Amino acid sequence: MEAFLVSAGLVAVAEIGDKTQLLAMVLASRYRRPVPIILGILVATLANHALAAAVGAQVAAWVGPHTMRWTLAVLFLAMAAWCLVPDKADEGPKTVGHAGAFLATAVAFFLVEMGDKTQIATVGLAARFQDVVTVTAGTTVGMLLANVPAVLCGDVLARKVPLRLVRMAAAASFAILAVLTVIGLEMGLFSGSG
């Protein structure tokens, strides 16, 4: 349960103001069909994050716990720094012509997530928890928690939520995770490689 909650929480916070959230707002304003857009986000995220989690779990199996702990600490600190950098709406591929809201969303989200901070966070979380299914479920729920409101009421949220504060909270969350990883505290947040 911890792997799910940590994964969902970190990705939900890190996703606020991310280019995929901005993409969700653009797609919502373009297609004005929230259900196919939300389903496209779900399918793309499941596929992308399952792949990322599988890679993370495999890497954890290849290296020892000591090396993994330091690698994860560096990864989480890099994620903390990356969260402080604002994304731009024009990053990533353009939507697919007249293919429809679902297909355009699924293709665009899958491609934009490649190498994105939430995908890399998924690799690190899967390596840490060594649970592909739970981490994928958690990061997917985190993506939906951040992006569904963007699809449904993106204009209002963009004006009301101070993105700088959200980026700082996400960075702090990843930095805390890095510190806990280095000192090896088993506070119910981590399992597996101690």
C-alpha positions in Angstrom: 0.0 0.0 0.0 2.9 2.3 0.7 4.3 1.9 -2.8 0.9 2.9 -4.2 0.4 5.9 -2.0 3.9 7.3 -2.4 3.9 6.7 -6.2 0.4 8.4 -6.6 1.3 11.3 -4.3 4.7 12.1 -5.8 3.5 11.9 -9.4 0.3 13.9 -8.7 2.3 16.8 -7.2 5.1 16.6 -9.8 2.6 16.6 -12.6 1.0 19.9 -11.7 2.3 22.5 -14.2 4.1 19.7 -16.2 3.9 19.8 -20.0 1.5 16.8 -20.1 -0.9 18.7 -17.9 -0.6 21.7 -20.2 -1.2 19.3 -23.1 -4.3 18.0 -21.3 -5.6 21.6 -21.2 -4.8 22.2 -24.9 -6.5 18.9 -25.9 -9.6 19.8 -23.8 -9.9 23.2 -25.4 -9.4 21.7 -28.9 -11.7 18.7 -28.7 -14.1 19.7 -25.9 -14.8 16.0 -25.3 -13.5 15.2 -21.8 -14.3 11.5 -21.6 -12.2 10.4 -24.6 -9.4 12.7 -23.5 -9.4 11.2 -20.0 -9.5 7.6 -21.4 -6.6 8.5 -23.7 -4.6 9.8 -20.8 -5.3 6.6 -18.9 -4.3 4.3 -21.7 -1.1 6.2 -22.5 -0.1 6.5 -18.9 -0.7 2.8 -18.2 1.4 1.8 -21.2 4.2 4.3 -20.6 4.5 3.8 -16.8 4.2 0.0 -17.0 7.2 0.1 -19.3 9.1 2.5 -17.0 8.3 0.5 -13.9 9.5 -2.8 -15.6 12.8 -1.1 -16.4 13.1 0.2 -12.9 12.4 -3.2 -11.3 14.9 -4.9 -13.7 17.6 -2.4 -12.9 17.1 -3.0 -9.2 17.5 -6.7 -9.7 20.8 -6.2 -11.5 22.6 -4.0 -9.0 23.1 -4.5 -5.3 21.2 -2.7 -2.6 24.1 -0.4 -1.7 24.5 0.8 -5.3 20.8 1.0 -5.8 20.3 3.2 -2.7 22.9 5.7 -3.9 21.6 5.6 -7.5 18.0 6.3 -6.3 19.2 9.1 -4.0 20.9 10.8 -6.9 17.8 10.2 -9.1 15.4 11.6 -6.6 17.6 14.7 -6.0 17.7 15.2 -9.8 13.9 14.9 -9.9 13.7 17.5 -7.1 15.8 20.0 -9.2 13.8 19.2 -12.3 10.5 19.9 -10.6 11.7 23.5 -10.1 12.0 24.1 -13.8 8.7 25.2 -15.4 7.5 23.5 -18.5 6.3 25.3 -21.6 3.0 24.5 -23.4 4.7 24.2 -26.8 7.1 21.3 -25.7 6.4 17.9 -27.1 4.7 16.6 -30.3 1.6 18.1 -31.8 -1.7 16.3 -31.7 -2.5 13.9 -34.4 -4.6 15.5 -37.2 -8.2 14.4 -37.4 -7.8 11.1 -35.6 -10.2 12.0 -32.8 -9.8 13.0 -29.2 -9.0 9.6 -27.8 -6.3 8.6 -30.3 -4.8 12.1 -30.4 -4.6 12.1 -26.6 -3.2 8.6 -26.3 -0.5 9.1 -28.9 0.5 12.6 -27.7 0.5 11.6 -24.0 2.6 8.5 -24.6 5.2 10.4 -26.6 5.3 13.4 -24.4 5.8 11.2 -21.3 8.9 9.6 -22.9 11.8 10.9 -20.7 9.5 13.1 -18.8 10.1 13.6 -15.0 7.1 11.5 -14.1 8.3 8.6 -16.3 11.8 8.8 -14.7 10.2 9.0 -11.3 8.3 5.8 -12.1 11.6 4.1 -13.0 13.0 5.2 -9.6 9.9 4.3 -7.6 9.8 0.8 -9.2 13.4 0.3 -8.5 12.9 1.3 -4.9 9.8 -0.7 -4.2 10.4 -3.5 -6.7 6.7 -3.8 -7.4 5.9 -3.0 -11.0 2.1 -3.4 -10.7 1.6 -1.3 -7.6 3.9 1.5 -8.7 2.3 1.6 -12.2 -1.1 1.8 -10.6 0.0 4.5 -8.2 1.8 6.6 -10.8 -1.2 6.2 -13.2 -3.6 7.4 -10.4 -1.3 10.3 -9.7 -1.3 11.3 -13.4 -5.1 11.1 -13.4 -5.4 13.1 -10.2 -3.4 15.9 -11.8 -4.7 15.7 -15.3 -8.5 15.0 -15.0 -9.1 18.4 -13.3 -7.0 20.0 -16.0 -9.2 18.5 -18.6 -12.4 19.4 -16.8 -11.6 22.8 -15.5 -8.1 23.8 -16.7 -8.7 27.5 -17.2 -9.9 28.0 -13.7 -7.1 25.9 -12.1 -4.4 27.7 -14.1 -5.5 31.0 -12.7 -6.0 29.8 -9.0 -3.1 27.5 -8.3 0.3 29.1 -7.8 2.5 26.8 -9.9 5.7 28.0 -8.4 4.5 26.8 -5.0 3.4 23.5 -6.4 6.8 23.0 -8.1 8.6 23.8 -4.8 6.4 21.2 -2.9 7.1 18.5 -5.5 10.9 19.3 -5.3 10.8 19.1 -1.5 9.0 15.7 -1.7 11.6 14.2 -4.0 14.4 15.7 -1.9 13.0 14.2 1.3 12.7 10.8 -0.5 16.3 11.1 -1.5 17.4 11.8 2.0 15.3 8.9 3.4 16.8 6.6 0.7 20.4 7.5 1.7 20.0 7.1 5.4 18.0 3.9 4.8 15.1 4.7 7.2 12.4 2.1 7.1 9.5 4.4 8.2 6.8 2.4 6.4 7.6 4.3 3.2 10.0 1.8 1.8 10.2 -1.9 1.5 12.6 -4.2 -0.2 16.3 -3.1 -0.6 17.1 -1.8 2.9 
